[in-house]
């Protein structure tokens, strides 16, 4: 094993600013809904678990 390519940095032509912007967009496209979904999951799960004894008011009532 010579390993010439394993230690060399990636080609700058394929990792330029346009590619970086696409990467940021792709991670945002997937990460923002994921983060919101996890936030909602934790928020609703905490309402299901008994933490305090005071009843919560119903919405619209």
N, CA, C and O atoms as CSV, one atom per row, in Angstrom:
chain,resi,resn,atom,element,x,y,z
A,1,UNK,N,N,0.832,-1.187,0.000
A,1,UNK,CA,C,0.000,0.000,0.000
A,1,UNK,C,C,0.872,1.244,0.000
A,1,UNK,O,O,1.641,1.472,0.934
A,2,UNK,N,N,0.755,2.028,-1.022
A,2,UNK,CA,C,1.562,3.241,-1.075
A,2,UNK,C,C,0.863,4.383,-0.347
A,2,UNK,O,O,1.525,5.198,0.295
A,3,UNK,N,N,-0.466,4.457,-0.435
A,3,UNK,CA,C,-1.230,5.462,0.302
A,3,UNK,C,C,-0.999,6.880,-0.157
A,3,UNK,O,O,-1.131,7.807,0.642
A,4,UNK,N,N,-0.660,7.083,-1.412
A,4,UNK,CA,C,-0.406,8.438,-1.897
A,4,UNK,C,C,-1.648,9.316,-1.834
A,4,UNK,O,O,-1.556,10.490,-1.475
A,5,UNK,N,N,-2.786,8.774,-2.171
A,5,UNK,CA,C,-4.012,9.568,-2.200
A,5,UNK,C,C,-4.670,9.693,-0.837
A,5,UNK,O,O,-5.485,10.593,-0.636
A,6,UNK,N,N,-4.344,8.823,0.099
A,6,UNK,CA,C,-5.039,8.851,1.380
A,6,UNK,C,C,-4.669,10.059,2.230
A,6,UNK,O,O,-5.490,10.522,3.021
A,7,UNK,N,N,-3.442,10.585,2.086
A,7,UNK,CA,C,-3.017,11.709,2.912
A,7,UNK,C,C,-3.157,13.043,2.198
A,7,UNK,O,O,-2.976,14.088,2.823
A,8,UNK,N,N,-3.472,13.043,0.918
A,8,UNK,CA,C,-3.554,14.298,0.174
A,8,UNK,C,C,-4.893,14.981,0.434
A,8,UNK,O,O,-5.914,14.309,0.581
A,9,UNK,N,N,-4.895,16.312,0.492
A,9,UNK,CA,C,-6.150,17.038,0.723
A,9,UNK,C,C,-7.059,16.939,-0.501
A,9,UNK,O,O,-6.580,16.665,-1.602
A,10,UNK,N,N,-8.351,17.155,-0.326
A,10,UNK,CA,C,-9.264,17.090,-1.470
A,10,UNK,C,C,-8.979,18.201,-2.469
A,10,UNK,O,O,-8.426,19.245,-2.124
A,11,UNK,N,N,-9.363,17.959,-3.688
A,11,UNK,CA,C,-9.158,18.934,-4.756
A,11,UNK,C,C,-9.990,20.178,-4.476
A,11,UNK,O,O,-11.177,20.066,-4.172
A,12,UNK,N,N,-9.388,21.361,-4.572
A,12,UNK,CA,C,-10.100,22.598,-4.258
A,12,UNK,C,C,-11.150,22.950,-5.303
A,12,UNK,O,O,-12.044,23.752,-5.034
A,13,UNK,N,N,-11.055,22.368,-6.479
A,13,UNK,CA,C,-12.049,22.650,-7.515
A,13,UNK,C,C,-13.413,22.054,-7.158
A,13,UNK,O,O,-14.443,22.605,-7.545
A,14,UNK,N,N,-13.431,20.950,-6.434
A,14,UNK,CA,C,-14.704,20.316,-6.071
A,14,UNK,C,C,-15.213,20.774,-4.710
A,14,UNK,O,O,-16.360,20.493,-4.365
A,15,UNK,N,N,-14.400,21.466,-3.934
A,15,UNK,CA,C,-14.835,21.923,-2.608
A,15,UNK,C,C,-14.798,23.449,-2.509
A,15,UNK,O,O,-14.527,23.997,-1.441
A,16,UNK,N,N,-15.063,24.119,-3.601
A,16,UNK,CA,C,-15.039,25.579,-3.627
A,16,UNK,C,C,-16.218,26.185,-2.904
A,16,UNK,O,O,-17.003,25.466,-2.286
A,17,UNK,N,N,-16.356,27.516,-2.972
A,17,UNK,CA,C,-17.428,28.199,-2.251
A,17,UNK,C,C,-18.826,27.791,-2.717
A,17,UNK,O,O,-19.750,27.737,-1.905
A,18,UNK,N,N,-18.997,27.504,-4.002
A,18,UNK,CA,C,-20.311,27.066,-4.485
A,18,UNK,C,C,-20.706,25.727,-3.902
A,18,UNK,O,O,-21.867,25.506,-3.556
A,19,UNK,N,N,-19.748,24.846,-3.796
A,19,UNK,CA,C,-19.997,23.535,-3.217
A,19,UNK,C,C,-20.276,23.654,-1.722
A,19,UNK,O,O,-21.109,22.926,-1.181
A,20,UNK,N,N,-19.587,24.563,-1.065
A,20,UNK,CA,C,-19.802,24.778,0.373
A,20,UNK,C,C,-21.216,25.311,0.614
A,20,UNK,O,O,-21.886,24.901,1.561
A,21,UNK,N,N,-21.660,26.223,-0.245
A,21,UNK,CA,C,-23.012,26.748,-0.108
A,21,UNK,C,C,-24.061,25.667,-0.293
A,21,UNK,O,O,-25.070,25.637,0.413
A,22,UNK,N,N,-23.814,24.776,-1.253
A,22,UNK,CA,C,-24.737,23.666,-1.480
A,22,UNK,C,C,-24.774,22.737,-0.268
A,22,UNK,O,O,-25.834,22.235,0.106
A,23,UNK,N,N,-23.624,22.514,0.335
A,23,UNK,CA,C,-23.567,21.663,1.517
A,23,UNK,C,C,-24.332,22.291,2.681
A,23,UNK,O,O,-25.074,21.602,3.381
A,24,UNK,N,N,-24.156,23.587,2.887
A,24,UNK,CA,C,-24.878,24.288,3.955
A,24,UNK,C,C,-26.382,24.230,3.698
A,24,UNK,O,O,-27.167,24.000,4.618
A,25,UNK,N,N,-26.781,24.440,2.439
A,25,UNK,CA,C,-28.204,24.378,2.095
A,25,UNK,C,C,-28.773,22.988,2.347
A,25,UNK,O,O,-29.865,22.847,2.896
A,26,UNK,N,N,-28.029,21.968,1.945
A,26,UNK,CA,C,-28.524,20.591,2.115
A,26,UNK,C,C,-28.657,20.229,3.591
A,26,UNK,O,O,-29.651,19.624,3.994
A,27,UNK,N,N,-27.664,20.594,4.395
A,27,UNK,CA,C,-27.757,20.302,5.825
A,27,UNK,C,C,-28.885,21.097,6.475
A,27,UNK,O,O,-29.556,20.591,7.375
A,28,UNK,N,N,-29.098,22.321,6.036
A,28,UNK,CA,C,-30.205,23.118,6.575
A,28,UNK,C,C,-31.544,22.527,6.176
A,28,UNK,O,O,-32.483,22.493,6.972
A,29,UNK,N,N,-31.625,22.061,4.934
A,29,UNK,CA,C,-32.866,21.470,4.416
A,29,UNK,C,C,-33.280,20.266,5.261
A,29,UNK,O,O,-34.470,20.048,5.486
A,30,UNK,N,N,-32.320,19.499,5.720
A,30,UNK,CA,C,-32.621,18.318,6.525
A,30,UNK,C,C,-32.576,18.626,8.024
A,30,UNK,O,O,-33.356,18.068,8.795
A,31,UNK,N,N,-31.677,19.501,8.431
A,31,UNK,CA,C,-31.456,19.729,9.852
A,31,UNK,C,C,-32.507,20.566,10.537
A,31,UNK,O,O,-32.854,20.302,11.688
A,32,UNK,N,N,-33.023,21.574,9.851
A,32,UNK,CA,C,-34.020,22.450,10.476
A,32,UNK,C,C,-35.315,21.685,10.783
A,32,UNK,O,O,-35.803,21.772,11.909
A,33,UNK,N,N,-35.889,20.941,9.834
A,33,UNK,CA,C,-37.086,20.158,10.192
A,33,UNK,C,C,-36.811,19.092,11.253
A,33,UNK,O,O,-37.664,18.812,12.095
A,34,UNK,N,N,-35.615,18.500,11.207
A,34,UNK,CA,C,-35.268,17.516,12.222
A,34,UNK,C,C,-35.209,18.151,13.602
A,34,UNK,O,O,-35.747,17.599,14.562
A,35,UNK,N,N,-34.570,19.290,13.711
A,35,UNK,CA,C,-34.475,19.984,14.995
A,35,UNK,C,C,-35.854,20.392,15.501
A,35,UNK,O,O,-36.140,20.262,16.691
A,36,UNK,N,N,-36.703,20.881,14.613
A,36,UNK,CA,C,-38.054,21.269,15.019
A,36,UNK,C,C,-38.854,20.047,15.480
A,36,UNK,O,O,-39.583,20.111,16.470
A,37,UNK,N,N,-38.712,18.948,14.763
A,37,UNK,CA,C,-39.414,17.721,15.150
A,37,UNK,C,C,-38.963,17.208,16.505
A,37,UNK,O,O,-39.784,16.767,17.310
A,38,UNK,N,N,-37.670,17.262,16.760
A,38,UNK,CA,C,-37.173,16.838,18.063
A,38,UNK,C,C,-37.651,17.772,19.172
A,38,UNK,O,O,-37.978,17.330,20.273
A,39,UNK,N,N,-37.687,19.069,18.867
A,39,UNK,CA,C,-38.194,20.042,19.845
A,39,UNK,C,C,-39.653,19.731,20.193
A,39,UNK,O,O,-40.021,19.697,21.367
A,40,UNK,N,N,-40.471,19.507,19.179
A,40,UNK,CA,C,-41.887,19.197,19.415
A,40,UNK,C,C,-42.048,17.878,20.161
A,40,UNK,O,O,-42.919,17.760,21.023
A,41,UNK,N,N,-41.229,16.893,19.845
A,41,UNK,CA,C,-41.293,15.606,20.526
A,41,UNK,C,C,-41.001,15.763,22.012
A,41,UNK,O,O,-41.724,15.223,22.849
A,42,UNK,N,N,-39.959,16.489,22.338
A,42,UNK,CA,C,-39.602,16.703,23.745
A,42,UNK,C,C,-40.680,17.519,24.439
A,42,UNK,O,O,-41.043,17.230,25.580
A,43,UNK,N,N,-41.190,18.527,23.763
A,43,UNK,CA,C,-42.233,19.372,24.365
A,43,UNK,C,C,-43.487,18.562,24.684
A,43,UNK,O,O,-44.071,18.721,25.757
A,44,UNK,N,N,-43.900,17.705,23.769
A,44,UNK,CA,C,-45.100,16.906,24.006
A,44,UNK,C,C,-44.852,15.777,24.990
A,44,UNK,O,O,-45.745,15.417,25.757
A,45,UNK,N,N,-43.651,15.215,24.976
A,45,UNK,CA,C,-43.340,14.138,25.917
A,45,UNK,C,C,-43.309,14.659,27.340
A,45,UNK,O,O,-43.729,13.962,28.264
A,46,UNK,N,N,-42.818,15.875,27.531
A,46,UNK,CA,C,-42.794,16.424,28.887
A,46,UNK,C,C,-44.196,16.698,29.406
A,46,UNK,O,O,-44.426,16.686,30.616
A,47,UNK,N,N,-45.125,16.942,28.509
A,47,UNK,CA,C,-46.517,17.147,28.961
A,47,UNK,C,C,-47.161,15.826,29.368
A,47,UNK,O,O,-48.073,15.807,30.194
A,48,UNK,N,N,-46.689,14.723,28.792
A,48,UNK,CA,C,-47.262,13.419,29.128
A,48,UNK,C,C,-46.740,12.880,30.446
A,48,UNK,O,O,-47.459,12.190,31.169
A,49,UNK,N,N,-45.500,13.191,30.760
A,49,UNK,CA,C,-44.893,12.665,31.977
A,49,UNK,C,C,-45.332,13.485,33.178
A,49,UNK,O,O,-45.419,14.710,33.099
A,50,UNK,N,N,-45.608,12.819,34.284
A,50,UNK,CA,C,-46.017,13.561,35.476
A,50,UNK,C,C,-44.822,14.278,36.106
A,50,UNK,O,O,-43.874,13.640,36.563
A,51,UNK,N,N,-44.878,15.576,36.124
A,51,UNK,CA,C,-43.806,16.344,36.731
A,51,UNK,C,C,-44.338,17.204,37.852
A,51,UNK,O,O,-43.680,17.411,38.871
A,52,UNK,N,N,-45.539,17.699,37.644
A,52,UNK,CA,C,-46.194,18.483,38.688
A,52,UNK,C,C,-47.620,17.961,38.824
A,52,UNK,O,O,-48.118,17.256,37.945
A,53,UNK,N,N,-48.263,18.305,39.911
A,53,UNK,CA,C,-49.605,17.768,40.168
A,53,UNK,C,C,-50.696,18.716,39.714
A,53,UNK,O,O,-51.867,18.337,39.703
A,54,UNK,N,N,-50.350,19.933,39.339
A,54,UNK,CA,C,-51.362,20.894,38.913
A,54,UNK,C,C,-51.828,20.541,37.498
A,54,UNK,O,O,-51.005,20.339,36.605
A,55,UNK,N,N,-53.138,20.468,37.295
A,55,UNK,CA,C,-53.629,20.170,35.946
A,55,UNK,C,C,-53.370,21.340,35.003
A,55,UNK,O,O,-53.435,22.501,35.406
A,56,UNK,N,N,-53.083,21.028,33.767
A,56,UNK,CA,C,-52.846,22.069,32.765
A,56,UNK,C,C,-54.178,22.444,32.120
A,56,UNK,O,O,-55.009,21.573,31.865
A,57,UNK,N,N,-54.382,23.705,31.859
A,57,UNK,CA,C,-55.642,24.114,31.209
A,57,UNK,C,C,-55.654,23.647,29.756
A,57,UNK,O,O,-54.618,23.588,29.094
A,58,UNK,N,N,-56.847,23.318,29.282
A,58,UNK,CA,C,-57.007,22.909,27.911
A,58,UNK,C,C,-57.036,24.128,27.016
A,58,UNK,O,O,-57.509,25.190,27.419
A,59,UNK,N,N,-56.532,23.980,25.805
A,59,UNK,CA,C,-56.558,25.106,24.866
A,59,UNK,C,C,-57.982,25.301,24.356
A,59,UNK,O,O,-58.699,24.337,24.089
A,60,UNK,N,N,-58.363,26.526,24.230
A,60,UNK,CA,C,-59.681,26.844,23.683
A,60,UNK,C,C,-60.819,26.651,24.657
A,60,UNK,O,O,-61.982,26.817,24.288
A,61,UNK,N,N,-60.513,26.307,25.889
A,61,UNK,CA,C,-61.589,26.089,26.853
A,61,UNK,C,C,-61.711,27.249,27.804
A,61,UNK,O,O,-62.569,27.236,28.687
